[in-house]
């Protein structure tokens, strides 16, 4: 178990609750990238896989909490993202 890995996960993990809360409260997702959130989620899931397959230790809990928070933010982005409006068709006389 590396103290640097724990520090990294704690620092990243401290920011996700604020992001989720802000998205939930304001229902504004402008500037949030679904691709970015998916990549972060995949990164945390890769960390979990590594811990399960090669190096089981309690740090897996931090990976799981972070992944859940990012996934919650991603769900909110899908929920509140407005579909693009089609361009209005001019009326023909």
N, CA, C and O atoms as a printed pandas DataFrame, in Angstrom:
     atom_number atom_name residue_name chain_id  residue_number  x_coord  y_coord  z_coord
0              1         N          UNK        A               1    0.852   -1.170    0.000
1              2        CA          UNK        A               1    0.000    0.000    0.000
2              3         C          UNK        A               1    0.903    1.239    0.000
3              4         O          UNK        A               1    1.740    1.408    0.886
4              5         N          UNK        A               2    0.726    2.075   -0.972
5              6        CA          UNK        A               2    1.578    3.249   -1.114
6              7         C          UNK        A               2    0.895    4.488   -0.533
7              8         O          UNK        A               2   -0.267    4.758   -0.835
8              9         N          UNK        A               3    1.612    5.234    0.294
9             10        CA          UNK        A               3    1.020    6.474    0.824
10            11         C          UNK        A               3    0.771    7.501   -0.288
11            12         O          UNK        A               3   -0.113    8.348   -0.160
12            13         N          UNK        A               4    1.539    7.429   -1.365
13            14        CA          UNK        A               4    1.336    8.348   -2.482
14            15         C          UNK        A               4    0.053    8.018   -3.247
15            16         O          UNK        A               4   -0.671    8.909   -3.691
16            17         N          UNK        A               5   -0.210    6.727   -3.390
17            18        CA          UNK        A               5   -1.453    6.307   -4.036
18            19         C          UNK        A               5   -2.653    6.734   -3.194
19            20         O          UNK        A               5   -3.649    7.223   -3.727
20            21         N          UNK        A               6   -2.554    6.550   -1.896
21            22        CA          UNK        A               6   -3.626    6.969   -0.991
22            23         C          UNK        A               6   -3.828    8.477   -1.071
23            24         O          UNK        A               6   -4.960    8.952   -1.144
24            25         N          UNK        A               7   -2.732    9.225   -1.057
25            26        CA          UNK        A               7   -2.822   10.686   -1.156
26            27         C          UNK        A               7   -3.483   11.135   -2.440
27            28         O          UNK        A               7   -4.320   12.037   -2.427
28            29         N          UNK        A               8   -3.117   10.518   -3.547
29            30        CA          UNK        A               8   -3.707   10.864   -4.836
30            31         C          UNK        A               8   -5.203   10.594   -4.824
31            32         O          UNK        A               8   -5.990   11.439   -5.251
32            33         N          UNK        A               9   -5.601    9.425   -4.340
33            34        CA          UNK        A               9   -7.017    9.071   -4.325
34            35         C          UNK        A               9   -7.816    9.957   -3.372
35            36         O          UNK        A               9   -8.963   10.299   -3.662
36            37         N          UNK        A              10   -7.230   10.326   -2.253
37            38        CA          UNK        A              10   -7.921   11.224   -1.323
38            39         C          UNK        A              10   -8.092   12.618   -1.906
39            40         O          UNK        A              10   -9.147   13.234   -1.749
40            41         N          UNK        A              11   -7.068   13.115   -2.571
41            42        CA          UNK        A              11   -7.162   14.457   -3.175
42            43         C          UNK        A              11   -8.184   14.483   -4.307
43            44         O          UNK        A              11   -9.021   15.383   -4.373
44            45         N          UNK        A              12   -8.116   13.500   -5.190
45            46        CA          UNK        A              12   -9.107   13.444   -6.265
46            47         C          UNK        A              12  -10.498   13.208   -5.689
47            48         O          UNK        A              12  -11.477   13.816   -6.122
48            49         N          UNK        A              13  -10.567   12.317   -4.707
49            50        CA          UNK        A              13  -11.853   11.987   -4.102
50            51         C          UNK        A              13  -12.498   13.140   -3.371
51            52         O          UNK        A              13  -13.721   13.171   -3.232
52            53         N          UNK        A              14  -11.712   14.088   -2.902
53            54        CA          UNK        A              14  -12.267   15.237   -2.191
54            55         C          UNK        A              14  -13.023   16.165   -3.135
55            56         O          UNK        A              14  -13.927   16.878   -2.700
56            57         N          UNK        A              15  -12.674   16.169   -4.403
57            58        CA          UNK        A              15  -13.316   17.091   -5.339
58            59         C          UNK        A              15  -14.618   16.555   -5.913
59            60         O          UNK        A              15  -15.497   17.347   -6.254
60            61         N          UNK        A              16  -14.776   15.246   -6.031
61            62        CA          UNK        A              16  -15.966   14.690   -6.677
62            63         C          UNK        A              16  -17.269   14.989   -5.952
63            64         O          UNK        A              16  -18.260   15.287   -6.618
64            65         N          UNK        A              17  -17.325   14.928   -4.619
65            66        CA          UNK        A              17  -18.603   15.256   -3.967
66            67         C          UNK        A              17  -19.071   16.677   -4.280
67            68         O          UNK        A              17  -20.269   16.911   -4.436
68            69         N          UNK        A              18  -18.138   17.628   -4.374
69            70        CA          UNK        A              18  -18.507   19.002   -4.710
70            71         C          UNK        A              18  -19.060   19.084   -6.131
71            72         O          UNK        A              18  -20.031   19.797   -6.388
72            73         N          UNK        A              19  -18.443   18.359   -7.037
73            74        CA          UNK        A              19  -18.900   18.352   -8.421
74            75         C          UNK        A              19  -20.302   17.752   -8.530
75            76         O          UNK        A              19  -21.164   18.302   -9.216
76            77         N          UNK        A              20  -20.526   16.634   -7.861
77            78        CA          UNK        A              20  -21.840   15.983   -7.895
78            79         C          UNK        A              20  -22.894   16.898   -7.283
79            80         O          UNK        A              20  -23.975   17.066   -7.846
80            81         N          UNK        A              21  -22.583   17.486   -6.136
81            82        CA          UNK        A              21  -23.539   18.364   -5.452
82            83         C          UNK        A              21  -23.895   19.574   -6.316
83            84         O          UNK        A              21  -25.063   19.947   -6.425
84            85         N          UNK        A              22  -22.878   20.182   -6.926
85            86        CA          UNK        A              22  -23.116   21.359   -7.760
86            87         C          UNK        A              22  -24.000   21.003   -8.963
87            88         O          UNK        A              22  -24.924   21.743   -9.298
88            89         N          UNK        A              23  -23.713   19.876   -9.603
89            90        CA          UNK        A              23  -24.513   19.452  -10.748
90            91         C          UNK        A              23  -25.945   19.169  -10.309
91            92         O          UNK        A              23  -26.891   19.576  -10.982
92            93         N          UNK        A              24  -26.107   18.486   -9.203
93            94        CA          UNK        A              24  -27.436   18.139   -8.707
94            95         C          UNK        A              24  -28.228   19.378   -8.316
95            96         O          UNK        A              24  -29.421   19.472   -8.603
96            97         N          UNK        A              25  -27.573   20.322   -7.665
97            98        CA          UNK        A              25  -28.253   21.516   -7.168
98            99         C          UNK        A              25  -28.614   22.478   -8.303
99           100         O          UNK        A              25  -29.731   22.993   -8.347
100          101         N          UNK        A              26  -27.677   22.721   -9.215
101          102        CA          UNK        A              26  -27.894   23.725  -10.269
102          103         C          UNK        A              26  -28.533   23.141  -11.528
103          104         O          UNK        A              26  -29.114   23.871  -12.331
104          105         N          UNK        A              27  -28.424   21.836  -11.694
105          106        CA          UNK        A              27  -28.917   21.169  -12.904
106          107         C          UNK        A              27  -28.263   21.737  -14.166
107          108         O          UNK        A              27  -28.841   21.683  -15.252
108          109         N          UNK        A              28  -27.069   22.274  -14.014
109          110        CA          UNK        A              28  -26.295   22.841  -15.125
110          111         C          UNK        A              28  -25.106   21.928  -15.404
111          112         O          UNK        A              28  -24.318   21.628  -14.507
112          113         N          UNK        A              29  -24.986   21.493  -16.646
113          114        CA          UNK        A              29  -23.879   20.605  -17.001
114          115         C          UNK        A              29  -22.999   21.186  -18.107
115          116         O          UNK        A              29  -22.155   20.494  -18.675
116          117         N          UNK        A              30  -23.208   22.455  -18.397
117          118        CA          UNK        A              30  -22.389   23.107  -19.430
118          119         C          UNK        A              30  -20.923   23.019  -19.027
119          120         O          UNK        A              30  -20.562   23.329  -17.891
120          121         N          UNK        A              31  -20.098   22.603  -19.947
121          122        CA          UNK        A              31  -18.670   22.502  -19.688
122          123         C          UNK        A              31  -18.233   21.142  -19.172
123          124         O          UNK        A              31  -17.035   20.877  -19.079
124          125         N          UNK        A              32  -19.181   20.272  -18.835
125          126        CA          UNK        A              32  -18.818   18.933  -18.386
126          127         C          UNK        A              32  -18.764   18.014  -19.601
127          128         O          UNK        A              32  -19.653   18.031  -20.452
128          129         N          UNK        A              33  -17.732   17.235  -19.663
129          130        CA          UNK        A              33  -17.528   16.336  -20.798
130          131         C          UNK        A              33  -17.864   14.903  -20.392
131          132         O          UNK        A              33  -17.294   14.360  -19.445
132          133         N          UNK        A              34  -18.797   14.304  -21.124
133          134        CA          UNK        A              34  -19.131   12.899  -20.862
134          135         C          UNK        A              34  -17.931   12.005  -21.144
135          136         O          UNK        A              34  -17.678   11.043  -20.418
136          137         N          UNK        A              35  -17.194   12.329  -22.202
137          138        CA          UNK        A              35  -16.018   11.517  -22.537
138          139         C          UNK        A              35  -14.999   11.556  -21.402
139          140         O          UNK        A              35  -14.452   10.522  -21.019
140          141         N          UNK        A              36  -14.745   12.740  -20.869
141          142        CA          UNK        A              36  -13.801   12.872  -19.759
142          143         C          UNK        A              36  -14.255   12.057  -18.557
143          144         O          UNK        A              36  -13.462   11.325  -17.965
144          145         N          UNK        A              37  -15.537   12.180  -18.194
145          146        CA          UNK        A              37  -16.042   11.449  -17.035
146          147         C          UNK        A              37  -15.980    9.942  -17.255
147          148         O          UNK        A              37  -15.669    9.197  -16.326
148          149         N          UNK        A              38  -16.272    9.481  -18.477
149          150        CA          UNK        A              38  -16.154    8.055  -18.782
150          151         C          UNK        A              38  -14.702    7.595  -18.648
151          152         O          UNK        A              38  -14.435    6.522  -18.107
152          153         N          UNK        A              39  -13.769    8.406  -19.141
153          154        CA          UNK        A              39  -12.351    8.034  -19.048
154          155         C          UNK        A              39  -11.891    7.948  -17.594
155          156         O          UNK        A              39  -11.146    7.039  -17.226
156          157         N          UNK        A              40  -12.330    8.884  -16.780
157          158        CA          UNK        A              40  -11.976    8.849  -15.359
158          159         C          UNK        A              40  -12.570    7.607  -14.706
159          160         O          UNK        A              40  -11.902    6.935  -13.921
160          161         N          UNK        A              41  -13.824    7.303  -15.031
161          162        CA          UNK        A              41  -14.484    6.106  -14.495
162          163         C          UNK        A              41  -13.698    4.853  -14.883
163          164         O          UNK        A              41  -13.433    3.992  -14.043
164          165         N          UNK        A              42  -13.333    4.760  -16.146
165          166        CA          UNK        A              42  -12.570    3.604  -16.621
166          167         C          UNK        A              42  -11.225    3.526  -15.902
167          168         O          UNK        A              42  -10.757    2.435  -15.577
168          169         N          UNK        A              43  -10.610    4.665  -15.656
169          170        CA          UNK        A              43   -9.350    4.680  -14.910
170          171         C          UNK        A              43   -9.505    4.120  -13.503
171          172         O          UNK        A              43   -8.687    3.315  -13.056
172          173         N          UNK        A              44  -10.552    4.544  -12.807
173          174        CA          UNK        A              44  -10.793    4.016  -11.462
174          175         C          UNK        A              44  -11.129    2.523  -11.502
175          176         O          UNK        A              44  -10.677    1.761  -10.647
176          177         N          UNK        A              45  -11.921    2.105  -12.493
177          178        CA          UNK        A              45  -12.230    0.679  -12.616
178          179         C          UNK        A              45  -10.973   -0.139  -12.918
179          180         O          UNK        A              45  -10.847   -1.276  -12.464
180          181         N          UNK        A              46  -10.056    0.433  -13.675
181          182        CA          UNK        A              46   -8.772   -0.239  -13.928
182          183         C          UNK        A              46   -7.975   -0.374  -12.638
183          184         O          UNK        A              46   -7.346   -1.404  -12.397
184          185         N          UNK        A              47   -8.001    0.660  -11.814
185          186        CA          UNK        A              47   -7.335    0.584  -10.510
186          187         C          UNK        A              47   -7.931   -0.501   -9.637
187          188         O          UNK        A              47   -7.210   -1.229   -8.955
188          189         N          UNK        A              48   -9.260   -0.606   -9.662
189          190        CA          UNK        A              48   -9.934   -1.664   -8.899
190          191         C          UNK        A              48   -9.525   -3.039   -9.426
191          192         O          UNK        A              48   -9.230   -3.945   -8.646
192          193         N          UNK        A              49   -9.508   -3.190  -10.750
193          194        CA          UNK        A              49   -9.111   -4.477  -11.344
194          195         C          UNK        A              49   -7.686   -4.844  -10.939
195          196         O          UNK        A              49   -7.404   -5.995  -10.607
196          197         N          UNK        A              50   -6.795   -3.861  -10.968
197          198        CA          UNK        A              50   -5.411   -4.125  -10.565
198          199         C          UNK        A              50   -5.353   -4.598   -9.111
199          200         O          UNK        A              50   -4.650   -5.553   -8.783
200          201         N          UNK        A              51   -6.097   -3.919   -8.257
201          202        CA          UNK        A              51   -6.082   -4.298   -6.840
202          203         C          UNK        A              51   -6.662   -5.702   -6.638
203          204         O          UNK        A              51   -6.157   -6.471   -5.821
204          205         N          UNK        A              52   -7.709   -6.031   -7.374
205          206        CA          UNK        A              52   -8.310   -7.359   -7.230
206          207         C          UNK        A              52   -7.397   -8.465   -7.758
207          208         O          UNK        A              52   -7.314   -9.543   -7.169
208          209         N          UNK        A              53   -6.715   -8.195   -8.866
209          210        CA          UNK        A              53   -5.924   -9.239   -9.512
210          211         C          UNK        A              53   -4.499   -9.367   -8.987
211          212         O          UNK        A              53   -3.959  -10.472   -8.932
212          213         N          UNK        A              54   -3.887   -8.255   -8.602
213          214        CA          UNK        A              54   -2.454   -8.298   -8.300
214          215         C          UNK        A              54   -2.050   -7.860   -6.898
215          216         O          UNK        A              54   -1.038   -8.332   -6.380
216          217         N          UNK        A              55   -2.801   -6.989   -6.285
217          218        CA          UNK        A              55   -2.311   -6.413   -5.033
218          219         C          UNK        A              55   -3.477   -6.014   -4.145
219          220         O          UNK        A              55   -3.783   -4.829   -4.008
220          221         N          UNK        A              56   -4.124   -6.993   -3.547
221          222        CA          UNK        A              56   -5.283   -6.706   -2.704
222          223         C          UNK        A              56   -4.869   -5.954   -1.444
223          224         O          UNK        A              56   -4.032   -6.410   -0.666
224          225         N          UNK        A              57   -5.480   -4.797   -1.273
225          226        CA          UNK        A              57   -5.293   -4.037   -0.037
226          227         C          UNK        A              57   -6.481   -3.089    0.132
227          228         O          UNK        A              57   -7.280   -2.936   -0.792
228          229         N          UNK        A              58   -6.606   -2.458    1.287
229          230        CA          UNK        A              58   -7.774   -1.618    1.575
230          231         C          UNK        A              58   -7.918   -0.389    0.673
231          232         O          UNK        A              58   -8.969    0.252    0.680
232          233         N          UNK        A              59   -6.897   -0.052   -0.091
233          234        CA          UNK        A              59   -6.970    1.115   -0.976
234          235         C          UNK        A              59   -8.068    0.935   -2.026
235          236         O          UNK        A              59   -8.553    1.911   -2.597
236          237         N          UNK        A              60   -8.451   -0.304   -2.274
237          238        CA          UNK        A              60   -9.513   -0.576   -3.243
238          239         C          UNK        A              60  -10.799    0.167   -2.872
239          240         O          UNK        A              60  -11.588    0.520   -3.748
240          241         N          UNK        A              61  -11.005    0.399   -1.584
241          242        CA          UNK        A              61  -12.194    1.135   -1.127
242          243         C          UNK        A              61  -12.176    2.559   -1.671
243          244         O          UNK        A              61  -13.212    3.074   -2.090
244          245         N          UNK        A              62  -11.011    3.196   -1.667
245          246        CA          UNK        A              62  -10.904    4.559   -2.193
246          247         C          UNK        A              62  -11.184    4.588   -3.694
247          248         O          UNK        A              62  -11.854    5.495   -4.189
248          249         N          UNK        A              63  -10.673    3.599   -4.408
249          250        CA          UNK        A              63  -10.960    3.505   -5.841
250          251         C          UNK        A              63  -12.469    3.363   -6.068
251          252         O          UNK        A              63  -13.033    4.020   -6.943
252          253         N          UNK        A              64  -13.111    2.513   -5.284
253          254        CA          UNK        A              64  -14.541    2.256   -5.460
254          255         C          UNK        A              64  -15.372    3.496   -5.141
255          256         O          UNK        A              64  -16.306    3.818   -5.875
256          257         N          UNK        A              65  -15.044    4.189   -4.066
257          258        CA          UNK        A              65  -15.787    5.404   -3.703
258          259         C          UNK        A              65  -15.630    6.455   -4.794
259          260         O          UNK        A              65  -16.611    7.073   -5.207
260          261         N          UNK        A              66  -14.413    6.661   -5.260
261          262        CA          UNK        A              66  -14.177    7.637   -6.325
262          263         C          UNK        A              66  -14.936    7.255   -7.591
263          264         O          UNK        A              66  -15.556    8.110   -8.224
264          265         N          UNK        A              67  -14.893    5.976   -7.966
265          266        CA          UNK        A              67  -15.599    5.529   -9.174
266          267         C          UNK        A              67  -17.100    5.763   -9.037
267          268         O          UNK        A              67  -17.743    6.187   -9.997
268          269         N          UNK        A              68  -17.663    5.498   -7.878
269          270        CA          UNK        A              68  -19.095    5.713   -7.662
270          271         C          UNK        A              68  -19.464    7.193   -7.759
271          272         O          UNK        A              68  -20.502    7.542   -8.320
272          273         N          UNK        A              69  -18.621    8.051   -7.219
273          274        CA          UNK        A              69  -18.896    9.487   -7.287
274          275         C          UNK        A              69  -18.816   10.006   -8.730
275          276         O          UNK        A              69  -19.653   10.803   -9.153
276          277         N          UNK        A              70  -17.825    9.560   -9.465
277          278        CA          UNK        A              70  -17.707    9.979  -10.862
278          279         C          UNK        A              70  -18.893    9.449  -11.659
279          280         O          UNK        A              70  -19.440   10.156  -12.506
280          281         N          UNK        A              71  -19.291    8.210  -11.392
281          282        CA          UNK        A              71  -20.429    7.636  -12.103
282          283         C          UNK        A              71  -21.717    8.396  -11.769
283          284         O          UNK        A              71  -22.560    8.603  -12.642
284          285         N          UNK        A              72  -21.869    8.808  -10.511
285          286        CA          UNK        A              72  -23.038    9.607  -10.130
286          287         C          UNK        A              72  -23.048   10.928  -10.891
287          288         O          UNK        A              72  -24.096   11.358  -11.373
288          289         N          UNK        A              73  -21.894   11.570  -11.003
289          290        CA          UNK        A              73  -21.805   12.823  -11.759
290          291         C          UNK        A              73  -22.137   12.575  -13.229
291          292         O          UNK        A              73  -22.818   13.383  -13.861
292          293         N          UNK        A              74  -21.663   11.476  -13.761
293          294        CA          UNK        A              74  -21.945   11.129  -15.154
294          295         C          UNK        A              74  -23.446   10.914  -15.377
295          296         O          UNK        A              74  -23.998   11.364  -16.382
296          297         N          UNK        A              75  -24.094   10.234  -14.448
297          298        CA          UNK        A              75  -25.542   10.038  -14.561
298          299         C          UNK        A              75  -26.287   11.375  -14.541
299          300         O          UNK        A              75  -27.249   11.569  -15.284
300          301         N          UNK        A              76  -25.834   12.286  -13.690
301          302        CA          UNK        A              76  -26.463   13.603  -13.645
302          303         C          UNK        A              76  -26.250   14.367  -14.951
303          304         O          UNK        A              76  -27.145   15.079  -15.408
304          305         N          UNK        A              77  -25.079   14.223  -15.547
305          306        CA          UNK        A              77  -24.817   14.881  -16.833
306          307         C          UNK        A              77  -25.787   14.350  -17.885
307          308         O          UNK        A              77  -26.369   15.128  -18.641
308          309         N          UNK        A              78  -25.962   13.036  -17.936
309          310        CA          UNK        A              78  -26.923   12.469  -18.884
310          311         C          UNK        A              78  -28.346   12.945  -18.574
311          312         O          UNK        A              78  -29.133   13.203  -19.485
312          313         N          UNK        A              79  -28.661   13.057  -17.301
313          314        CA          UNK        A              79  -30.017   13.460  -16.894
314          315         C          UNK        A              79  -30.324   14.903  -17.279
315          316         O          UNK        A              79  -31.415   15.198  -17.768
316          317         N          UNK        A              80  -29.371   15.800  -17.062
317          318        CA          UNK        A              80  -29.635   17.226  -17.240
318          319         C          UNK        A              80  -29.163   17.796  -18.563
319          320         O          UNK        A              80  -29.439   18.958  -18.864
320          321         N          UNK        A              81  -28.466   17.015  -19.352
321          322        CA          UNK        A              81  -27.996   17.529  -20.629
322          323         C          UNK        A              81  -29.172   17.619  -21.595
323          324         O          UNK        A              81  -29.887   16.645  -21.830
324          325         N          UNK        A              82  -29.347   18.794  -22.136
325          326        CA          UNK        A              82  -30.467   19.019  -23.059
326          327         C          UNK        A              82  -30.080   18.543  -24.452
327          328         O          UNK        A              82  -28.955   18.764  -24.901
328          329         N          UNK        A              83  -31.013   17.890  -25.130
329          330        CA          UNK        A              83  -30.711   17.488  -26.504
330          331         C          UNK        A              83  -30.618   18.714  -27.398
331          332         O          UNK        A              83  -31.278   19.726  -27.163
332          333         N          UNK        A              84  -29.795   18.607  -28.414
333          334        CA          UNK        A              84  -29.627   19.724  -29.344
334          335         C          UNK        A              84  -30.942   19.963  -30.076
335          336         O          UNK        A              84  -31.587   19.028  -30.551
336          337         N          UNK        A              85  -31.321   21.223  -30.155
337          338        CA          UNK        A              85  -32.547   21.573  -30.861
338          339         C          UNK        A              85  -32.274   21.630  -32.357
339          340         O          UNK        A              85  -31.262   22.178  -32.793
340          341         N          UNK        A              86  -33.180   21.064  -33.135
341          342        CA          UNK        A              86  -32.984   21.173  -34.587
342          343         C          UNK        A              86  -33.225   22.610  -35.037
343          344         O          UNK        A              86  -34.015   23.335  -34.432
344          345         N          UNK        A              87  -32.549   23.008  -36.090
345          346        CA          UNK        A              87  -32.706   24.367  -36.618
346          347         C          UNK        A              87  -34.143   24.532  -37.121
347          348         O          UNK        A              87  -34.703   23.621  -37.730
348          349         N          UNK        A              88  -34.727   25.696  -36.863
349          350        CA          UNK        A              88  -36.102   25.904  -37.331
350          351         C          UNK        A              88  -36.169   25.902  -38.852
351          352         O          UNK        A              88  -35.298   26.442  -39.535
352          353         N          UNK        A              89  -37.205   25.293  -39.351
353          354        CA          UNK        A              89  -37.416   25.216  -40.793
354          355         C          UNK        A              89  -38.228   26.433  -41.217
355          356         O          UNK        A              89  -39.313   26.660  -40.682
356          357         N          UNK        A              90  -37.728   27.218  -42.162
357          358        CA          UNK        A              90  -38.503   28.395  -42.593
358          359         C          UNK        A              90  -39.785   27.973  -43.304
359          360         O          UNK        A              90  -39.823   27.008  -44.068
360          361         N          UNK        A              91  -40.805   28.723  -43.021
361          362        CA          UNK        A              91  -42.093   28.420  -43.647
362          363         C          UNK        A              91  -42.047   28.806  -45.127
363          364         O          UNK        A              91  -41.470   29.825  -45.505
364          365         N          UNK        A              92  -42.662   27.974  -45.938
365          366        CA          UNK        A              92  -42.700   28.255  -47.367
366          367         C          UNK        A              92  -44.087   28.795  -47.710
367          368         O          UNK        A              92  -45.102   28.278  -47.242
368          369         N          UNK        A              93  -44.112   29.820  -48.517
369          370        CA          UNK        A              93  -45.372   30.458  -48.898
370          371         C          UNK        A              93  -45.861   29.926  -50.216
371          372         O          UNK        A              93  -46.912   30.348  -50.700
